[in-house]
Amino acid sequence: MAEIIINAVLLSSMYILVASGFALVLSIMGVLNFAHGALYMVGGYICYQLAVEYGLNQWFSLLLTAGLMAGVGVFLERFCFRPFFGDVNRTIIVSIALIFIIQTTVNLNSGAQVRSLPSFAPGMLKFGVISVSWERVVTAAMGVGLLLGLTLFIRKTKTGQQMLAVSQDSEGAALQGIRIHRVSAIALAIGCALAAVAGSFMGAVFDLNSTMGDLMLVKAIQVVILSGIGSIGGVLVGGLIIGTLDSVLPLYTTPSITQTIGLTIIIVLLLLRPQGLFGREMK
């Protein structure tokens, strides 16, 4: 039971970290960034390169990876998405093109070899008859901590309030003097940094490969749809639901049936409540 709870918190926190960045970009920029899963994958590979190939401290490598990916987010907003601001179709094409570019680049550099980051917290936590790896405990704790930090940032800081204003009414926010593109760049930078942290931790818990972002992208989309388009806070609830299902159901059935059940829940929800649990109705 303890391991199930830790795994549920682990998966939920990682899903929420990735989905939060996806939801931020969607709510503020109106961009369906399908390359978000690829950015999650790149974060894991960069951390691996810094920690294993260059021999840097692993935690410092994680921090440096987050900073580098935040810079990538600013670059993508300025040169890939800003020229097509407001054009949903073209931004989707750009994001899909980024997926192919990123995955091809990783494959050319790493091939099909599966890699794994060293453990951020080696050893086992033993409490009576309970034994859980420190890696999963620390990963879950870091995920929860980053989620709390993101929530406080959005609710308590001026920039966070500007993000909420832009997500609710971008034209009205612009009329109030809020710099839309600056806020968009910050949102994409935060999203990329969170995805990189999640990719690094998951690369240590599981493995690194060039397609690991595909499944995470699907999970992020599931979480966002479940919570509701435009609801950043609802991502917490949606991530907990999807993460718990993915932790518990495989104990009783196959992974494919687990995925089917998760998608069925979302389809039924959309039939009964098209706007999701907390969001506005999709058009």
C-alpha positions in Angstrom: 0.0 0.0 0.0 2.8 2.4 0.8 4.5 1.7 -2.5 1.2 2.2 -4.3 0.7 5.6 -2.6 4.3 6.7 -3.4 3.9 5.6 -7.0 0.5 7.4 -7.3 2.0 10.7 -5.9 5.1 10.2 -8.2 3.1 9.7 -11.4 0.6 12.4 -10.5 3.2 15.0 -9.7 5.1 14.3 -12.9 1.9 14.4 -15.0 0.9 17.7 -13.3 4.3 19.2 -13.9 4.2 18.5 -17.6 0.5 19.3 -18.0 0.8 22.6 -16.1 3.3 23.8 -18.7 1.1 22.6 -21.5 -2.0 24.3 -19.9 -0.1 27.5 -19.3 0.9 27.8 -22.9 -2.6 26.8 -24.1 -4.4 29.3 -21.8 -2.1 32.3 -22.3 -0.8 31.9 -25.9 -3.7 29.8 -27.3 -1.1 27.4 -28.7 -1.6 23.6 -28.7 2.1 22.9 -28.3 2.3 19.3 -29.3 6.1 19.5 -29.0 5.8 19.7 -25.2 6.4 16.0 -24.8 9.5 16.2 -27.0 10.8 19.1 -24.8 10.2 16.8 -21.7 12.3 14.1 -23.4 15.1 16.6 -24.3 15.3 17.8 -20.7 16.1 14.2 -19.6 18.8 13.9 -22.2 20.4 17.2 -21.4 20.5 16.3 -17.7 22.1 13.0 -18.7 24.7 14.7 -20.8 25.6 17.1 -18.1 25.7 14.6 -15.2 27.1 11.5 -17.0 29.1 12.7 -20.0 30.5 15.9 -18.4 30.6 14.6 -14.8 28.8 17.5 -13.2 27.0 17.2 -9.9 23.6 15.6 -10.6 21.5 18.2 -8.7 23.5 21.0 -10.3 22.9 19.3 -13.7 19.1 19.3 -13.0 19.2 23.0 -12.1 21.2 23.9 -15.2 18.9 21.8 -17.4 15.9 23.7 -16.1 17.6 27.0 -16.8 18.7 25.9 -20.3 15.2 24.7 -21.2 13.7 27.9 -19.9 15.9 29.7 -22.4 14.7 27.3 -25.1 11.1 28.3 -24.2 11.9 32.0 -24.6 13.5 31.2 -28.0 10.5 29.2 -29.2 8.1 31.9 -28.2 10.0 34.6 -30.0 11.0 32.8 -33.2 8.5 29.9 -33.6 5.2 30.9 -32.1 5.1 34.8 -32.0 5.2 35.2 -35.8 2.0 33.1 -36.0 0.3 34.6 -32.9 -3.5 34.0 -33.1 -3.2 31.5 -36.0 -4.0 28.1 -34.4 -3.5 26.0 -37.5 0.0 27.4 -38.2 1.1 27.1 -34.6 0.0 23.4 -34.6 2.1 22.8 -37.8 5.1 24.5 -36.1 4.8 22.4 -33.0 4.5 19.2 -35.0 7.6 20.2 -37.1 9.4 20.8 -33.8 8.6 17.2 -32.7 10.3 15.8 -35.9 13.3 18.1 -35.6 13.9 17.3 -31.9 13.4 13.5 -32.2 15.5 13.3 -35.3 18.3 15.3 -33.6 18.2 13.0 -30.5 18.2 9.9 -32.7 21.2 11.1 -34.7 23.2 11.8 -31.5 22.0 8.9 -29.4 20.7 6.3 -31.8 18.2 3.7 -30.4 20.3 3.2 -27.3 18.2 3.3 -24.1 19.9 5.3 -21.4 19.2 5.9 -17.7 20.2 8.7 -15.4 21.9 7.8 -12.2 19.7 7.9 -9.1 19.2 11.3 -7.5 18.7 9.6 -4.2 20.1 6.1 -4.0 19.1 3.6 -1.3 15.9 2.3 0.2 13.6 3.9 2.8 12.7 1.2 5.3 10.0 1.7 7.9 9.1 -1.6 9.6 8.1 -4.0 6.9 7.7 -1.2 4.4 10.5 -0.7 1.9 10.4 2.0 -0.7 13.2 3.4 -2.9 14.4 6.9 -1.9 14.4 7.8 -5.6 10.7 7.6 -5.8 10.1 9.3 -2.5 12.4 12.2 -3.4 10.9 12.5 -6.9 7.4 12.6 -5.5 8.4 15.2 -2.9 10.2 17.4 -5.5 7.2 17.2 -7.8 4.8 18.3 -5.0 7.2 21.1 -3.9 7.4 22.5 -7.5 3.6 22.3 -7.8 3.2 24.3 -4.6 5.8 26.8 -5.8 4.1 27.2 -9.2 0.7 27.7 -7.5 2.1 30.4 -5.2 3.9 32.1 -8.1 0.7 32.4 -10.1 -1.5 33.5 -7.1 0.9 35.8 -5.2 3.2 37.5 -7.7 2.5 40.3 -10.2 3.7 38.2 -13.1 1.4 35.4 -12.0 -1.6 37.7 -11.8 -0.7 39.0 -15.3 -0.7 35.4 -16.6 -4.2 34.8 -15.1 -5.4 38.1 -16.7 -4.1 37.1 -20.1 -5.5 33.6 -19.9 -9.0 35.1 -19.1 -9.0 38.0 -21.6 -5.9 38.7 -23.6 -7.3 41.8 -25.3 -8.5 43.3 -22.1 -5.1 42.6 -20.5 -3.3 44.3 -23.3 -5.6 47.4 -22.9 -4.5 47.5 -19.2 -0.8 47.7 -20.3 0.2 44.1 -19.8 2.8 43.0 -22.4 1.3 39.9 -23.9 4.4 38.6 -25.6 6.5 39.0 -22.5 4.0 37.1 -20.4 3.8 34.4 -23.1 7.6 34.0 -23.1 7.6 33.6 -19.3 4.8 31.1 -19.5 6.6 29.0 -22.2 9.9 29.3 -20.3 8.2 28.0 -17.1 6.5 25.2 -19.0 9.8 24.0 -20.6 11.6 24.2 -17.3 9.0 22.1 -15.5 8.9 19.6 -18.4 12.7 19.3 -18.2 12.6 18.7 -14.5 10.0 16.0 -14.9 11.9 14.4 -17.8 15.1 14.3 -15.7 13.5 12.7 -12.7 11.6 10.2 -14.9 14.8 9.4 -16.7 16.3 8.3 -13.3 13.2 6.4 -12.2 12.7 4.7 -15.6 14.7 5.1 -18.8 15.5 7.7 -21.4 14.6 7.1 -25.1 13.6 9.4 -28.0 9.9 8.5 -27.9 9.4 8.8 -24.1 7.7 12.2 -24.6 4.9 10.7 -26.8 3.1 9.0 -23.9 3.7 11.9 -21.6 2.2 14.3 -24.2 -0.9 12.0 -24.3 -1.1 12.1 -20.5 -0.7 15.9 -20.4 -3.6 16.3 -22.9 -5.7 13.9 -20.9 -5.1 15.9 -17.7 -5.9 19.2 -19.4 -9.1 17.9 -21.0 -10.2 16.3 -17.7 -9.5 19.5 -15.7 -11.0 21.7 -18.3 -9.5 24.0 -21.0 -8.5 27.3 -19.3 -8.3 25.9 -15.8 -4.7 25.9 -14.6 -5.7 25.1 -11.0 -7.9 22.2 -12.2 -4.8 20.5 -13.6 -3.9 19.5 -10.0 -7.1 17.5 -9.7 -6.9 16.0 -13.2 -3.3 15.0 -12.7 -4.2 13.2 -9.4 -7.0 11.3 -11.0 -4.9 10.2 -14.0 -1.8 9.4 -11.9 -3.8 7.4 -9.4 -5.5 5.4 -12.2 -2.2 4.6 -13.8 -0.7 3.5 -10.5 -3.5 1.3 -9.2 -5.1 -0.2 -12.4 -2.0 -2.0 -13.6 -2.1 -4.1 -10.5 -5.3 -5.6 -11.6 -5.2 -5.5 -15.4 -3.0 -5.0 -18.4 -1.4 -1.6 -19.3 -3.4 -1.4 -22.5 -6.7 -1.8 -20.6 -5.5 0.8 -18.1 -5.0 3.3 -21.0 -8.4 2.4 -22.4 -10.1 3.0 -19.0 -8.5 6.4 -18.7 -9.6 7.4 -22.2 -13.1 6.1 -21.6 -13.5 8.2 -18.5 -12.5 11.3 -20.4 -14.9 10.5 -23.3 -17.8 10.0 -20.9 -16.9 13.2 -19.0 -16.9 15.2 -22.3 -20.3 13.8 -23.2 -21.7 14.8 -19.8 -19.7 17.9 -19.2 -18.0 19.3 -22.3 -16.1 22.0 -20.4 -14.3 19.5 -18.2 -14.3 19.5 -14.4 -13.3 23.2 -13.9 -12.9 24.8 -17.3 -14.9 26.7 -19.8 -16.7 24.9 -22.6 -14.5 24.0 -25.6 -15.6 25.5 -29.0 
